[in-house]
């Protein structure tokens, strides 16, 4: 176990300064998720972590089982897509990473994993807080075009074979003056019925379990329901957008569809272009 995880659970009686932001209770979270008949095998909660994705990747290389979750009260060196830094005040959000080992799913269908995690996040937010979240392609969770959560999925090699680490960063109780950028938001600012991180995290874990097990049972076939589920929640489709590609190219067009690989199909000057998430730096509304 890596040092940042080995310090014991937060929520064990240590002092904290903000009564509106209590620490997570690791024992309670394990009791709620891990047990007979569930997919979850291991839950680690720590007071502080540089990056839950990095912590979980280390555990995966030590043969941690699928269904391992690592979360923290304070992530201090989190990473988003394309290596972007990410941080927030202690206990103001959810930083959680889940280990997935879809051994029997063809590798070309793994591109659907970040989209699946996005669906799970949207549904968990709706169920637990009443906030009408949606998806901005590929996997940003938004409320009225303001970013509520981001997802980073990393494929890693382990002694037991390839695995995926799915990281979630969700703004829960950030106040207006704490937002990292103007187009961000939080559950608090969206009028959520609760900002209890434990409630939201349990909902996320349960929805993710159900979606992932169903996807894996169909060998990752997006036509078995995942594609339609994503399309129903994606607010990018039908809009005129500007896409900045990783090679510097800028594409302006209308978002038409999501293809069988999870790519965005963009109509540009009457021609269709399929764009993968890994090829994109920014997707913004066209003004």
C-alpha positions, 0 to 999 in steps of 0.5 A: 500500500502506498504511503498516502493511503496507509495513514488510515481512514479519515473521519476517525475523529480527527479535527477539521475546521469547516463544519459544513465539510465533514470528513468521509467515514471510511468504515461507513463507506466500506460497510455500505459498499463491500459485502456479499453479492456486490461488485466492490472488493476494497475501499480506501479512504485517506485524509490527503492524496496527491492523486487518487488515480496515481494511488490506485495505479500503484495498487493495481500494479500490486494486484489490487482486484477489480472493484477497488475504490480510492478516495480522499478528503483532499487531493492536492495534485490531481490531473485532468485530461491532457495533464491539466492540473486540478485541485480544490479546498479540502473536503469541498469535492469528491476525488475518487478513482475506481479500478476496472479490469474488463478482461473479456471486452475487446480492447477497441471497446474500452474507449467507451469506459470514460463515457460510461463513467460520465453516465454514472456520474450524471445519474448519481448526481440526479438521483442523490441531489436532484441537480439536472446534470448532463454530459458535454462530449466526451465526459465532462459533467455540466449544468447549464454549460458550467462544468460540475465534474471531470473524468480521467480514464487511464489504461495501465499495465499490471502483472495481471494484465491491462486495467483501467483507472477511472478517476472522478473529480466532482465539485460539491460544496465549492462557493463562488469565490472558490471556483477555479474558473468562471465556467465551473460550478458546484452542487452547492451553487446548483441548489442541490438537495444535499452536499453530503459527499458520502451520499453522492459517492455511495450513489455514484458507486452503486450506479457505476457498478450496475452500468459497468456490470451490464456493459461487461456482460455484453462484451462492451457492445455499445449497441446493447444500451450504452450508446443510447444512454449516452446520447440521451444525456449529451447536450453537445449533440445538435449544437454548433461548436468549435473544436480545438484539436491536439494538432492545433487545428480548429474545426467549426461545425454542428455536432451530429452524432456519436459513432460506434467508437464513442467519437463525435461526428461533426458536420463541417462544410457539409462533410462529416468528421469523426473526432476521438476524445484523445484528439481534442483539446477543447470543445466549446459552443460556437458564438 
